[in-house]
Amino acid sequence: MSEFKGFSIDDMIKRGEIAQSDVMKMRSLTYADGRITPEEAELLFQLNDASLTVTRTWNDYFIESITDFLVNQSEPMGYATAENARWLIDRIGHDGRVDTRTELELVINVIDRARWSPESLVSFALAQVRDAVVTSKGVLRNGMRLEPGIIGEAEVELLRRILYAFGGDGNVAITRAEAEVLFEINDALVDGKPNPAWTDLFIKAIANCVMSVSSYAVPTREEALRRDAWLDYHTDLSPLNLVKKFVSGGASPLDGYRRLTREESALDRLERQRIEMIVNEQVTEGEASWLVERISHDGKVNENEVALLAFLRTESPDVHPVLKDLITRYAPAA
């Protein structure tokens, strides 16, 4: 008989449901005990995988319990390690794709609650949106009628949530791993059907990465990537017109950036090394040469990439020299 802290889970599986009273009892046992063992975490996943009738209280309890197990009950406490991230990805992403929205919310919650998570975990979360855009299938497209190559408003906001979660409360620039997935999403979009909400997020996120590799201190992600209210009233904006709106609006999305001092650069490198030691996974740095290659790898620059370069040309002329050449070649004046 399978037991969770002395409480039989076989009965719930036989009944075909997890009642609210079951969740209340499991929650009280969990808090009384104060810990979840690896075996108990497996049992919770067994229940979640059983396709039972559940209440919202189960989903909340499942997300909270597994997050606590991965972030607060494993050394070093407060961090999601590379080993725990691999366990989570393997446990819910057997084919590289999550099967339920609850599992995706679990991944995002782990990223959000941890002081730092491995880049592999945030890339996995972002990849769920990428795969939905490429294939138009999966949990994110249930009940939606979007064709492949089209990104919806809800998916853009989900990306923003994931990026916010990984950035935490600190001034963490968009990493190379995150930027790579954002470029993959952008490459998959159908030409001529831009979504202004996506263009807004793409430009701000990649500009954030560019400014970081150009030795700038960056603001919090909430400040750097926030959606401006006026965007809701200009849904017909082309990518270049969106940049013109940025430029004419007075307050540039790059206003919160400033040059790092030599001491700050040194401290930034030390912090990155500290995090790598804690989570046991290398933190990939954005590199100017990589960004140039990523934008022009197929010999063409699409609408959103042209808009990004036009924005950088107008708002941030003092970027890495390697990027200046690309901007001069492709970017019109905004």
C-alpha positions, -999 to 999 in steps of 0.1 A, spaced: 0 0 0 13 35 -9 13 59 20 19 96 23 29 103 59 7 74 70 -22 85 48 -32 60 21 -32 74 -14 -45 41 -29 -80 50 -18 -79 83 -37 -67 65 -69 -95 39 -65 -121 67 -60 -108 85 -90 -106 118 -72 -87 139 -47 -113 155 -24 -108 188 -6 -108 169 27 -79 148 14 -59 179 6 -66 194 40 -54 163 57 -22 160 35 -15 197 41 -18 194 79 4 163 79 30 181 58 32 211 80 32 190 112 61 170 99 79 200 84 96 180 55 88 161 24 112 132 16 122 122 -20 99 92 -18 70 114 -7 77 138 -35 74 109 -59 41 99 -44 27 134 -49 37 132 -85 21 97 -87 -12 113 -76 -8 142 -99 -1 119 -129 -31 97 -122 -56 120 -140 -79 121 -110 -107 146 -105 -91 173 -84 -100 207 -68 -80 239 -71 -67 233 -35 -49 202 -48 -31 221 -75 -20 248 -50 -9 222 -25 10 202 -51 29 233 -64 37 245 -29 49 212 -16 72 203 -45 86 238 -46 93 236 -9 110 202 -14 132 215 -42 141 250 -29 138 250 9 146 214 19 177 207 -2 211 222 4 220 249 -3 186 261 10 169 288 -10 185 278 -43 174 254 -70 204 233 -79 212 218 -113 205 183 -99 171 193 -86 163 211 -119 172 180 -139 150 159 -116 120 182 -121 125 184 -159 128 146 -161 98 141 -139 74 163 -158 90 166 -193 95 131 -204 93 142 -241 106 178 -234 70 191 -230 48 196 -199 14 179 -200 -6 201 -177 -8 237 -168 -3 228 -131 31 213 -140 41 245 -159 29 266 -129 51 244 -107 82 251 -128 75 289 -128 69 288 -90 103 270 -84 120 297 -105 102 325 -87 108 312 -52 145 303 -56 171 330 -51 187 316 -82 177 288 -105 197 270 -132 194 285 -166 184 251 -179 151 253 -159 141 288 -172 150 277 -207 128 247 -203 99 269 -192 104 294 -221 106 264 -245 70 255 -237 59 288 -253 83 283 -282 70 248 -289 34 261 -288 42 288 -313 60 263 -336 35 235 -335 3 252 -323 -2 222 -300 3 214 -263 -12 225 -230 -7 262 -238 -29 260 -269 -58 240 -254 -90 259 -263 -71 284 -285 -74 288 -323 -39 301 -331 -21 288 -362 16 278 -361 38 309 -363 14 331 -344 20 342 -308 -10 353 -287 -13 379 -260 -16 353 -232 16 336 -244 35 369 -244 24 376 -209 34 341 -198 69 347 -212 70 380 -193 60 361 -161 88 335 -166 114 362 -173 103 382 -142 105 350 -121 140 343 -131 152 378 -125 138 379 -90 142 411 -71 177 418 -83 192 436 -113 198 405 -134 202 410 -172 186 387 -197 210 358 -201 223 342 -233 202 310 -226 170 331 -223 178 353 -253 184 321 -274 149 309 -268 134 343 -275 152 344 -308 139 309 -316 104 321 -309 110 352 -331 124 331 -359 93 309 -359 68 337 -363 51 341 -397 63 371 -417 39 400 -420 18 392 -389 36 410 -360 21 411 -326 30 445 -310 30 429 -275 56 404 -287 76 431 -304 76 452 -273 88 423 -251 114 411 -276 130 445 -281 131 452 -244 145 418 -235 172 416 -262 181 453 -256 186 444 -219 210 416 -229 228 439 -254 233 466 -227 246 441 -203 273 428 -227 281 465 -234 291 469 -197 260 486 -185 243 481 -151 207 471 -158 175 478 -139 152 451 -124 134 431 -150 101 444 -138 112 479 -148 131 468 -179 104 446 -194 72 461 -182 44 465 -207 35 501 -213 -2 510 -209 -4 528 -242 3 495 -260 -32 484 -253 -46 512 -274 -22 508 -304 -26 472 -314 -20 479 -351 16 491 -346 42 477 -370 76 469 -353 92 501 -367 62 522 -357 65 507 -322 101 519 -320 90 554 -332 65 554 -304 92 545 -279 114 573 -292 87 600 -293 72 590 -259 99 609 -240 107 581 -215 130 556 -232 129 519 -220 167 524 -216 165 552 -191 173 529 -162 206 518 -176 241 532 -166 277 523 -172 293 499 -147 324 510 -129 355 488 -129 348 477 -94 312 469 -102 323 448 -132 346 428 -109 320 423 -83 296 411 -110 320 384 -122 325 373 -86 288 370 -80 284 349 -112 312 326 -100 295 323 -66 262 313 -81 279 288 -104 294 271 -73 261 270 -55 238 257 -82 265 236 -100 257 249 -134 276 275 -155 259 308 -159 262 317 -196 272 352 -204 258 371 -233 285 380 -258 285 407 -284 298 384 -311 272 358 -303 244 384 -305 256 395 -339 258 359 -351 223 351 -337 207 381 -354 223 375 -388 228 338 -388 205 331 -418 217 360 -439 185 381 -433 171 402 -405 134 401 -399 110 429 -389 114 426 -352 152 423 -354 153 454 -377 132 472 -351 155 461 -323 185 475 -342 168 507 -350 159 511 -314 195 506 -303 208 530 -330 185 557 -317 185 551 -280 218 535 -272 246 545 -297 272 536 -271 271 498 -274 298 472 -280 318 479 -312 309 445 -328 272 454 -325 277 489 -339 287 474 -373 255 453 -374 234 483 -364 249 505 -391 244 478 -417 207 470 -410 191 497 -389 171 526 -403 169 557 -383 138 555 -360 
